[in-house]
Amino acid sequence: MDDSDCYQFHAYLLKTNRFGSAQPRFVVLTTIWMVNAKASFAKQGTASIIKFEKLKWKFPIEAIVKIALTEKADKFNVNIFSDLKKQNEILS
């Protein structure tokens, strides 16, 4: 994060891949970015230590057009729609 960016919110998610395996992820929102990071947990006494392993993707909040949340059985699907032209302009 640079100096003009500021943390806003995060959510811990379990992504289910196409093979049915759960993959822990953190989605982090800042004033500029939406970030998806691979994460793992390590127990240390009574606390859990979060280790961010790899940035999977990030894109500018400014390019988000719509976020759709749908419930299916006991799971939620999140679809994020962005203006690709605007996203590419910001990223270039």
C-alpha positions in Angstrom: 0.0 0.0 0.0 1.3 3.5 -0.8 0.8 6.6 1.4 -2.4 7.7 -0.4 -4.1 4.3 0.1 -5.9 3.3 3.3 -7.3 0.0 4.6 -11.1 -0.2 4.8 -12.2 -3.8 5.3 -11.2 -7.5 5.0 -12.9 -10.8 4.9 -11.7 -14.3 5.4 -13.1 -16.6 2.8 -12.9 -20.3 1.9 -12.8 -20.6 -1.8 -13.8 -24.0 -3.2 -11.9 -24.8 -6.3 -13.2 -26.9 -9.3 -11.9 -30.1 -7.6 -13.9 -29.4 -4.4 -10.9 -28.5 -2.3 -11.2 -25.5 0.2 -8.6 -22.8 -0.3 -8.2 -20.1 2.4 -8.3 -16.5 1.0 -8.4 -13.0 2.3 -10.1 -10.3 0.3 -8.9 -6.9 1.4 -10.5 -3.6 0.4 -8.5 -0.4 0.5 -9.5 3.1 -0.8 -7.9 2.2 -4.1 -7.7 -1.7 -4.4 -9.6 -4.9 -4.0 -7.0 -7.6 -3.2 -7.3 -11.4 -3.1 -4.4 -13.0 -1.2 -3.7 -16.6 -0.4 -3.3 -17.1 3.3 -2.5 -19.8 5.9 -2.9 -20.0 9.6 -0.4 -21.3 12.2 -1.4 -21.9 15.8 0.8 -20.3 18.4 -0.5 -21.0 21.8 -4.0 -19.7 22.0 -3.5 -17.3 19.0 -3.5 -17.9 15.3 -0.9 -16.3 13.2 -1.9 -15.3 9.7 0.6 -15.7 6.9 0.0 -14.1 3.6 1.6 -16.4 1.1 0.8 -15.0 -2.3 -1.1 -12.1 -3.9 -3.5 -13.8 -6.3 -4.9 -10.7 -8.0 -5.8 -7.1 -7.3 -7.8 -4.5 -9.3 -8.8 -0.9 -8.8 -12.0 -0.2 -6.9 -12.7 2.6 -9.3 -13.2 0.1 -12.1 -15.8 -2.0 -10.2 -19.3 -1.7 -11.9 -21.2 -4.3 -9.8 -20.9 -7.0 -7.2 -23.5 -9.7 -7.2 -24.0 -12.0 -4.2 -26.1 -15.1 -4.6 -26.8 -17.8 -2.1 -26.8 -21.5 -3.2 -27.5 -24.1 -0.5 -25.2 -23.2 2.4 -22.7 -21.3 0.2 -22.5 -17.8 -1.3 -21.2 -17.0 -4.7 -19.6 -13.6 -5.3 -19.3 -12.2 -8.8 -17.4 -9.0 -9.3 -17.9 -7.1 -12.6 -15.6 -4.4 -13.7 -15.2 -2.0 -16.5 -12.2 -3.6 -18.3 -11.4 -0.5 -20.4 -11.2 1.6 -17.2 -9.3 -1.0 -15.3 -6.7 -1.2 -18.1 -6.4 2.6 -18.2 -5.7 2.7 -14.5 -3.3 -0.2 -14.5 -1.2 1.1 -17.5 
